[in-house]
Amino acid sequence: MSKVDTLKRRIETLEKKHKELDVTIQSCYTNVNIDEEVRKMKTLKLWYKDEMHLLNQQLIQMVLK
């Protein structure tokens, strides 16, 4: 498997996890007692998004070479 394929698979995995967290966070808004857990999930969701962005940038650079 090439580096490009590996990056694409990693991005797909992160996108899936990001979407799953979004659904979980939305469902948590119905329960007021889990504020700390929601904060942690939001932080993780942001990390996934940042990681996807970095990997996409790497992918673009690899394709342009």
C-alpha positions as CSV (number, residue, x, y, z in Angstrom):
1,M,0.0,0.0,0.0
2,S,1.4,3.4,-0.9
3,K,1.8,6.4,1.4
4,V,-1.0,8.1,-0.4
5,D,-3.4,5.2,0.1
6,T,-2.3,5.0,3.8
7,L,-3.1,8.7,4.3
8,K,-6.4,8.4,2.5
9,R,-7.4,5.5,4.8
10,R,-6.3,7.4,7.9
11,I,-8.4,10.4,6.8
12,E,-11.4,8.2,6.2
13,T,-11.1,6.7,9.7
14,L,-10.7,10.1,11.3
15,E,-13.7,11.4,9.4
16,K,-15.8,8.5,10.6
17,K,-14.7,9.0,14.2
18,H,-15.4,12.7,13.9
19,K,-19.0,12.1,12.7
20,E,-19.6,9.5,15.4
21,L,-18.5,11.9,18.1
22,D,-20.8,14.6,16.7
23,V,-23.8,12.3,16.9
24,T,-22.8,11.3,20.5
25,I,-22.3,14.9,21.6
26,Q,-25.7,15.9,20.1
27,S,-27.4,13.1,22.1
28,C,-25.7,14.1,25.3
29,Y,-27.3,17.6,25.2
30,T,-30.5,15.9,26.5
31,N,-28.6,14.9,29.7
32,V,-27.3,17.9,31.7
33,N,-25.2,15.9,34.1
34,I,-22.5,14.9,31.6
35,D,-20.9,18.3,30.9
36,E,-17.3,17.1,31.5
37,E,-17.8,14.1,29.2
38,V,-19.2,16.4,26.5
39,R,-16.2,18.7,26.9
40,K,-13.8,15.8,26.4
41,M,-15.6,14.6,23.4
42,K,-15.6,18.1,21.8
43,T,-11.9,18.3,22.4
44,L,-11.3,14.9,20.8
45,K,-13.5,15.9,17.9
46,L,-11.4,19.0,17.4
47,W,-8.3,16.9,17.5
48,Y,-9.7,14.6,14.8
49,K,-10.5,17.6,12.6
50,D,-7.0,19.1,13.1
51,E,-5.4,15.7,12.3
52,M,-7.6,15.4,9.1
53,H,-6.5,18.8,8.0
54,L,-2.8,18.0,8.5
55,L,-3.1,14.7,6.7
56,N,-5.0,16.3,3.8
57,Q,-2.2,18.9,3.5
58,Q,0.4,16.1,3.4
59,L,-1.7,14.3,0.8
60,I,-1.9,17.4,-1.4
61,Q,1.8,17.9,-1.2
62,M,2.5,14.3,-2.1
63,V,0.2,14.5,-5.1
64,L,1.7,17.8,-6.3
65,K,5.2,16.4,-6.4
